[in-house]
Amino acid sequence: MRFAAMRYNAIPPHVIHVHPDHLPFGETMLNGVAYYLYLGKLQQLMRNDVDYSAGNMSIDINKRRIEFLSKMAPSLKEAFEKQAKEEKVTINLNNGFADVGGSGWGY
């Protein structure tokens, strides 16, 4: 949650600041948190990726998990960053035109 909040806060425009202890509930943050969870698990699996074979049997469980996470993580990152950018631009526009009839988002 901390990494998702830090990345969200770094995406321009810098109109709102989210805190890891109080993330807004929505698809954007769910994608961000999922991305960083996948990334952390991927790093752990890659660190511990060791081929093991005994006799005629070879065990390679981590390779498939690494492959799956490597394919899924970029799509979560892309969705998170695109949604965050769109949200923040909308908030910025609403805040800029609040006097013209909008009330802003209330973040």
TIVO-2410 file (N, C-alpha, C; in nm, 3 decimals):
# residues 107
REC num residu      c1      c2      c3 atome chaine
REC   1      M   0.082  -0.119   0.000     N      A
REC   1      M   0.000   0.000   0.000    CA      A
REC   1      M   0.087   0.125   0.000     C      A
REC   2      R   0.199   0.116   0.069     N      A
REC   2      R   0.290   0.231   0.074    CA      A
REC   2      R   0.345   0.264  -0.065     C      A
REC   3      F   0.388   0.161  -0.139     N      A
REC   3      F   0.443   0.185  -0.273    CA      A
REC   3      F   0.336   0.237  -0.369     C      A
REC   4      A   0.215   0.184  -0.358     N      A
REC   4      A   0.106   0.232  -0.443    CA      A
REC   4      A   0.076   0.379  -0.413     C      A
REC   5      A   0.074   0.414  -0.286     N      A
REC   5      A   0.049   0.554  -0.248    CA      A
REC   5      A   0.163   0.644  -0.295     C      A
REC   6      M   0.287   0.600  -0.281     N      A
REC   6      M   0.400   0.682  -0.326    CA      A
REC   6      M   0.395   0.704  -0.477     C      A
REC   7      R   0.363   0.599  -0.552     N      A
REC   7      R   0.356   0.613  -0.698    CA      A
REC   7      R   0.239   0.702  -0.739     C      A
REC   8      Y   0.125   0.684  -0.673     N      A
REC   8      Y   0.007   0.766  -0.703    CA      A
REC   8      Y   0.039   0.913  -0.679     C      A
REC   9      N   0.106   0.942  -0.569     N      A
REC   9      N   0.141   1.081  -0.536    CA      A
REC   9      N   0.243   1.140  -0.634     C      A
REC  10      A   0.322   1.055  -0.698     N      A
REC  10      A   0.424   1.103  -0.791    CA      A
REC  10      A   0.370   1.131  -0.930     C      A
REC  11      I   0.252   1.078  -0.961     N      A
REC  11      I   0.193   1.098  -1.094    CA      A
REC  11      I   0.133   1.238  -1.102     C      A
REC  12      P   0.174   1.317  -1.203     N      A
REC  12      P   0.116   1.451  -1.217    CA      A
REC  12      P  -0.024   1.444  -1.276     C      A
REC  13      P  -0.108   1.541  -1.256     N      A
REC  13      P  -0.088   1.662  -1.178    CA      A
REC  13      P  -0.095   1.632  -1.028     C      A
REC  14      H  -0.025   1.711  -0.951     N      A
REC  14      H  -0.013   1.688  -0.807    CA      A
REC  14      H  -0.124   1.763  -0.734     C      A
REC  15      V  -0.246   1.716  -0.752     N      A
REC  15      V  -0.362   1.785  -0.697    CA      A
REC  15      V  -0.409   1.727  -0.564     C      A
REC  16      I  -0.378   1.601  -0.539     N      A
REC  16      I  -0.415   1.539  -0.412    CA      A
REC  16      I  -0.299   1.454  -0.363     C      A
REC  17      H  -0.300   1.424  -0.236     N      A
REC  17      H  -0.199   1.341  -0.173    CA      A
REC  17      H  -0.272   1.230  -0.098     C      A
REC  18      V  -0.239   1.105  -0.128     N      A
REC  18      V  -0.300   0.995  -0.054    CA      A
REC  18      V  -0.198   0.938   0.044     C      A
REC  19      H  -0.248   0.885   0.153     N      A
REC  19      H  -0.164   0.826   0.256    CA      A
REC  19      H  -0.187   0.675   0.256     C      A
REC  20      P  -0.082   0.596   0.274     N      A
REC  20      P  -0.097   0.450   0.267    CA      A
REC  20      P  -0.196   0.394   0.370     C      A
REC  21      D  -0.214   0.462   0.480     N      A
REC  21      D  -0.308   0.414   0.582    CA      A
REC  21      D  -0.453   0.448   0.549     C      A
REC  22      H  -0.474   0.538   0.453     N      A
REC  22      H  -0.610   0.581   0.419    CA      A
REC  22      H  -0.626   0.593   0.268     C      A
REC  23      L  -0.602   0.483   0.197     N      A
REC  23      L  -0.615   0.486   0.052    CA      A
REC  23      L  -0.761   0.495   0.012     C      A
REC  24      P  -0.791   0.572  -0.092     N      A
REC  24      P  -0.928   0.574  -0.142    CA      A
REC  24      P  -0.963   0.436  -0.197     C      A
REC  25      F  -1.085   0.390  -0.169     N      A
REC  25      F  -1.126   0.259  -0.217    CA      A
REC  25      F  -1.175   0.272  -0.360     C      A
REC  26      G  -1.117   0.195  -0.447     N      A
REC  26      G  -1.158   0.196  -0.586    CA      A
REC  26      G  -1.065   0.109  -0.668     C      A
REC  27      E  -1.102   0.092  -0.793     N      A
REC  27      E  -1.027   0.005  -0.882    CA      A
REC  27      E  -0.883   0.053  -0.902     C      A
REC  28      T  -0.862   0.182  -0.904     N      A
REC  28      T  -0.728   0.236  -0.924    CA      A
REC  28      T  -0.633   0.187  -0.817     C      A
REC  29      M  -0.669   0.206  -0.692     N      A
REC  29      M  -0.581   0.165  -0.583    CA      A
REC  29      M  -0.570   0.012  -0.572     C      A
REC  30      L  -0.678  -0.058  -0.605     N      A
REC  30      L  -0.671  -0.204  -0.604    CA      A
REC  30      L  -0.570  -0.252  -0.707     C      A
REC  31      N  -0.571  -0.191  -0.825     N      A
REC  31      N  -0.472  -0.227  -0.927    CA      A
REC  31      N  -0.330  -0.192  -0.881     C      A
REC  32      G  -0.314  -0.077  -0.818     N      A
REC  32      G  -0.182  -0.036  -0.771    CA      A
REC  32      G  -0.128  -0.128  -0.663     C      A
REC  33      V  -0.211  -0.160  -0.565     N      A
REC  33      V  -0.167  -0.249  -0.457    CA      A
REC  33      V  -0.139  -0.388  -0.513     C      A
REC  34      A  -0.225  -0.438  -0.602     N      A
REC  34      A  -0.202  -0.570  -0.663    CA      A
REC  34      A  -0.072  -0.572  -0.741     C      A
REC  35      Y  -0.044  -0.465  -0.814     N      A
REC  35      Y   0.080  -0.458  -0.891    CA      A
REC  35      Y   0.201  -0.470  -0.798     C      A
REC  36      Y   0.202  -0.394  -0.691     N      A
REC  36      Y   0.318  -0.399  -0.602    CA      A
REC  36      Y   0.327  -0.529  -0.524     C      A
REC  37      L   0.215  -0.594  -0.498     N      A
REC  37      L   0.219  -0.727  -0.437    CA      A
REC  37      L   0.277  -0.829  -0.535     C      A
REC  38      Y   0.233  -0.823  -0.660     N      A
REC  38      Y   0.287  -0.911  -0.764    CA      A
REC  38      Y   0.436  -0.887  -0.780     C      A
REC  39      L   0.475  -0.761  -0.784     N      A
REC  39      L   0.616  -0.727  -0.802    CA      A
REC  39      L   0.701  -0.780  -0.688     C      A
REC  40      G   0.654  -0.765  -0.565     N      A
REC  40      G   0.727  -0.816  -0.449    CA      A
REC  40      G   0.740  -0.967  -0.452     C      A
REC  41      K   0.632  -1.036  -0.487     N      A
REC  41      K   0.636  -1.182  -0.495    CA      A
REC  41      K   0.728  -1.227  -0.607     C      A
REC  42      L   0.723  -1.156  -0.720     N      A
REC  42      L   0.811  -1.188  -0.832    CA      A
REC  42      L   0.957  -1.174  -0.793     C      A
REC  43      Q   0.991  -1.067  -0.724     N      A
REC  43      Q   1.129  -1.047  -0.680    CA      A
REC  43      Q   1.172  -1.157  -0.583     C      A
REC  44      Q   1.083  -1.197  -0.494     N      A
REC  44      Q   1.114  -1.305  -0.399    CA      A
REC  44      Q   1.137  -1.436  -0.473     C      A
REC  45      L   1.049  -1.468  -0.567     N      A
REC  45      L   1.064  -1.594  -0.641    CA      A
REC  45      L   1.191  -1.594  -0.725     C      A
REC  46      M   1.224  -1.482  -0.785     N      A
REC  46      M   1.345  -1.476  -0.868    CA      A
REC  46      M   1.471  -1.487  -0.783     C      A
REC  47      R   1.466  -1.433  -0.662     N      A
REC  47      R   1.580  -1.445  -0.570    CA      A
REC  47      R   1.603  -1.590  -0.531     C      A
REC  48      N   1.494  -1.662  -0.512     N      A
REC  48      N   1.502  -1.800  -0.463    CA      A
REC  48      N   1.488  -1.903  -0.574     C      A
REC  49      D   1.501  -1.862  -0.699     N      A
REC  49      D   1.484  -1.954  -0.811    CA      A
REC  49      D   1.608  -2.040  -0.829     C      A
REC  50      V   1.596  -2.164  -0.787     N      A
REC  50      V   1.705  -2.259  -0.798    CA      A
REC  50      V   1.649  -2.388  -0.857     C      A
REC  51      D   1.712  -2.437  -0.962     N      A
REC  51      D   1.669  -2.564  -1.020    CA      A
REC  51      D   1.715  -2.678  -0.931     C      A
REC  52      Y   1.627  -2.774  -0.910     N      A
REC  52      Y   1.657  -2.887  -0.824    CA      A
REC  52      Y   1.621  -3.015  -0.897     C      A
REC  53      S   1.710  -3.109  -0.896     N      A
REC  53      S   1.678  -3.240  -0.954    CA      A
REC  53      S   1.743  -3.348  -0.869     C      A
REC  54      A   1.668  -3.456  -0.853     N      A
REC  54      A   1.717  -3.571  -0.778    CA      A
REC  54      A   1.680  -3.696  -0.857     C      A
REC  55      G   1.778  -3.773  -0.892     N      A
REC  55      G   1.751  -3.892  -0.974    CA      A
REC  55      G   1.698  -3.852  -1.109     C      A
REC  56      N   1.584  -3.907  -1.145     N      A
REC  56      N   1.521  -3.875  -1.274    CA      A
REC  56      N   1.412  -3.770  -1.261     C      A
REC  57      M   1.399  -3.708  -1.145     N      A
REC  57      M   1.292  -3.612  -1.121    CA      A
REC  57      M   1.348  -3.471  -1.108     C      A
REC  58      S   1.285  -3.379  -1.179     N      A
REC  58      S   1.323  -3.239  -1.171    CA      A
REC  58      S   1.203  -3.159  -1.124     C      A
REC  59      I   1.225  -3.076  -1.024     N      A
REC  59      I   1.117  -2.995  -0.969    CA      A
REC  59      I   1.142  -2.850  -1.005     C      A
REC  60      D   1.043  -2.788  -1.069     N      A
REC  60      D   1.059  -2.651  -1.116    CA      A
REC  60      D   0.927  -2.576  -1.100     C      A
REC  61      I   0.884  -2.557  -0.977     N      A
REC  61      I   0.757  -2.492  -0.948    CA      A
REC  61      I   0.767  -2.342  -0.971     C      A
REC  62      N   0.875  -2.284  -0.929     N      A
REC  62      N   0.887  -2.137  -0.934    CA      A
REC  62      N   0.891  -2.080  -1.075     C      A
REC  63      K   0.940  -2.154  -1.172     N      A
REC  63      K   0.950  -2.103  -1.309    CA      A
REC  63      K   0.812  -2.063  -1.362     C      A
REC  64      R   0.712  -2.148  -1.340     N      A
REC  64      R   0.577  -2.117  -1.389    CA      A
REC  64      R   0.519  -1.997  -1.315     C      A
REC  65      R   0.542  -1.987  -1.186     N      A
REC  65      R   0.492  -1.873  -1.109    CA      A
REC  65      R   0.559  -1.744  -1.155     C      A
REC  66      I   0.690  -1.750  -1.178     N      A
REC  66      I   0.764  -1.633  -1.227    CA      A
REC  66      I   0.710  -1.590  -1.363     C      A
REC  67      E   0.686  -1.686  -1.451     N      A
REC  67      E   0.633  -1.656  -1.584    CA      A
REC  67      E   0.496  -1.589  -1.574     C      A
REC  68      F   0.408  -1.643  -1.490     N      A
REC  68      F   0.274  -1.587  -1.474    CA      A
REC  68      F   0.280  -1.444  -1.419     C      A
REC  69      L   0.356  -1.425  -1.313     N      A
REC  69      L   0.365  -1.292  -1.252    CA      A
REC  69      L   0.430  -1.192  -1.346     C      A
REC  70      S   0.527  -1.237  -1.424     N      A
REC  70      S   0.594  -1.149  -1.520    CA      A
REC  70      S   0.498  -1.102  -1.629     C      A
REC  71      K   0.401  -1.184  -1.663     N      A
REC  71      K   0.302  -1.147  -1.765    CA      A
REC  71      K   0.192  -1.059  -1.707     C      A
REC  72      M   0.153  -1.081  -1.583     N      A
REC  72      M   0.041  -1.009  -1.523    CA      A
REC  72      M   0.080  -0.871  -1.470     C      A
REC  73      A   0.198  -0.858  -1.413     N      A
REC  73      A   0.238  -0.734  -1.347    CA      A
REC  73      A   0.233  -0.611  -1.439     C      A
REC  74      P   0.284  -0.618  -1.562     N      A
REC  74      P   0.280  -0.498  -1.647    CA      A
REC  74      P   0.139  -0.448  -1.678     C      A
REC  75      S   0.043  -0.539  -1.693     N      A
REC  75      S  -0.093  -0.494  -1.721    CA      A
REC  75      S  -0.155  -0.425  -1.601     C      A
REC  76      L  -0.124  -0.473  -1.480     N      A
REC  76      L  -0.172  -0.406  -1.360    CA      A
REC  76      L  -0.109  -0.268  -1.344     C      A
REC  77      K   0.020  -0.260  -1.372     N      A
REC  77      K   0.090  -0.131  -1.363    CA      A
REC  77      K   0.031  -0.031  -1.462     C      A
REC  78      E   0.010  -0.076  -1.585     N      A
REC  78      E  -0.044   0.013  -1.687    CA      A
REC  78      E  -0.184   0.062  -1.650     C      A
REC  79      A  -0.268  -0.028  -1.601     N      A
REC  79      A  -0.404   0.010  -1.561    CA      A
REC  79      A  -0.400   0.108  -1.445     C      A
REC  80      F  -0.315   0.081  -1.346     N      A
REC  80      F  -0.303   0.169  -1.229    CA      A
REC  80      F  -0.260   0.309  -1.270     C      A
REC  81      E  -0.154   0.319  -1.348     N      A
REC  81      E  -0.101   0.450  -1.384    CA      A
REC  81      E  -0.197   0.527  -1.475     C      A
REC  82      K  -0.263   0.458  -1.567     N      A
REC  82      K  -0.359   0.524  -1.656    CA      A
REC  82      K  -0.479   0.576  -1.576     C      A
REC  83      Q  -0.534   0.493  -1.488     N      A
REC  83      Q  -0.648   0.534  -1.407    CA      A
REC  83      Q  -0.612   0.648  -1.313     C      A
REC  84      A  -0.493   0.639  -1.252     N      A
REC  84      A  -0.449   0.745  -1.160    CA      A
REC  84      A  -0.437   0.878  -1.234     C      A
REC  85      K  -0.377   0.876  -1.351     N      A
REC  85      K  -0.361   0.998  -1.431    CA      A
REC  85      K  -0.498   1.056  -1.466     C      A
REC  86      E  -0.590   0.971  -1.511     N      A
REC  86      E  -0.723   1.019  -1.548    CA      A
REC  86      E  -0.797   1.077  -1.428     C      A
REC  87      E  -0.788   1.010  -1.314     N      A
REC  87      E  -0.853   1.061  -1.193    CA      A
REC  87      E  -0.798   1.197  -1.154     C      A
REC  88      K  -0.666   1.208  -1.156     N      A
REC  88      K  -0.603   1.332  -1.111    CA      A
REC  88      K  -0.629   1.447  -1.208     C      A
REC  89      V  -0.634   1.420  -1.337     N      A
REC  89      V  -0.668   1.524  -1.434    CA      A
REC  89      V  -0.812   1.569  -1.412     C      A
REC  90      T  -0.902   1.474  -1.389     N      A
REC  90      T  -1.043   1.509  -1.363    CA      A
REC  90      T  -1.056   1.593  -1.238     C      A
REC  91      I  -0.986   1.555  -1.131     N      A
REC  91      I  -0.989   1.632  -1.006    CA      A
REC  91      I  -0.935   1.772  -1.030     C      A
REC  92      N  -0.826   1.781  -1.105     N      A
REC  92      N  -0.765   1.911  -1.135    CA      A
REC  92      N  -0.862   1.999  -1.213     C      A
REC  93      L  -0.926   1.942  -1.313     N      A
REC  93      L  -1.023   2.019  -1.392    CA      A
REC  93      L  -1.142   2.062  -1.306     C      A
REC  94      N  -1.193   1.972  -1.223     N      A
REC  94      N  -1.305   2.007  -1.136    CA      A
REC  94      N  -1.266   2.116  -1.037     C      A
REC  95      N  -1.147   2.108  -0.984     N      A
REC  95      N  -1.101   2.212  -0.891    CA      A
REC  95      N  -1.083   2.346  -0.963     C      A
REC  96      G  -1.037   2.341  -1.087     N      A
REC  96      G  -1.015   2.464  -1.162    CA      A
REC  96      G  -1.143   2.531  -1.206     C      A
REC  97      F  -1.247   2.452  -1.227     N      A
REC  97      F  -1.373   2.507  -1.273    CA      A
REC  97      F  -1.481   2.501  -1.167     C      A
REC  98      A  -1.443   2.484  -1.042     N      A
REC  98      A  -1.540   2.472  -0.932    CA      A
REC  98      A  -1.626   2.597  -0.921     C      A
REC  99      D  -1.569   2.713  -0.948     N      A
REC  99      D  -1.645   2.838  -0.938    CA      A
REC  99      D  -1.744   2.855  -1.052     C      A
REC 100      V  -1.730   2.772  -1.156     N      A
REC 100      V  -1.816   2.787  -1.274    CA      A
REC 100      V  -1.934   2.691  -1.266     C      A
REC 101      G  -1.951   2.623  -1.155     N      A
REC 101      G  -2.066   2.535  -1.144    CA      A
REC 101      G  -2.037   2.400  -1.083     C      A
REC 102      G  -1.910   2.361  -1.075     N      A
REC 102      G  -1.876   2.233  -1.013    CA      A
REC 102      G  -1.837   2.254  -0.869     C      A
REC 103      S  -1.841   2.151  -0.792     N      A
REC 103      S  -1.805   2.165  -0.650    CA      A
REC 103      S  -1.675   2.093  -0.617     C      A
REC 104      G  -1.603   2.041  -0.717     N      A
REC 104      G  -1.480   1.968  -0.691    CA      A
REC 104      G  -1.511   1.828  -0.642     C      A
REC 105      W  -1.409   1.755  -0.613     N      A
REC 105      W  -1.426   1.616  -0.572    CA      A
REC 105      W  -1.426   1.600  -0.421     C      A
REC 106      G  -1.377   1.695  -0.350     N      A
REC 106      G  -1.375   1.685  -0.205    CA      A
REC 106      G  -1.263   1.602  -0.149     C      A
REC 107      Y  -1.154   1.587  -0.224     N      A
REC 107      Y  -1.038   1.512  -0.170    CA      A
REC 107      Y  -0.961   1.602  -0.078     C      A
***
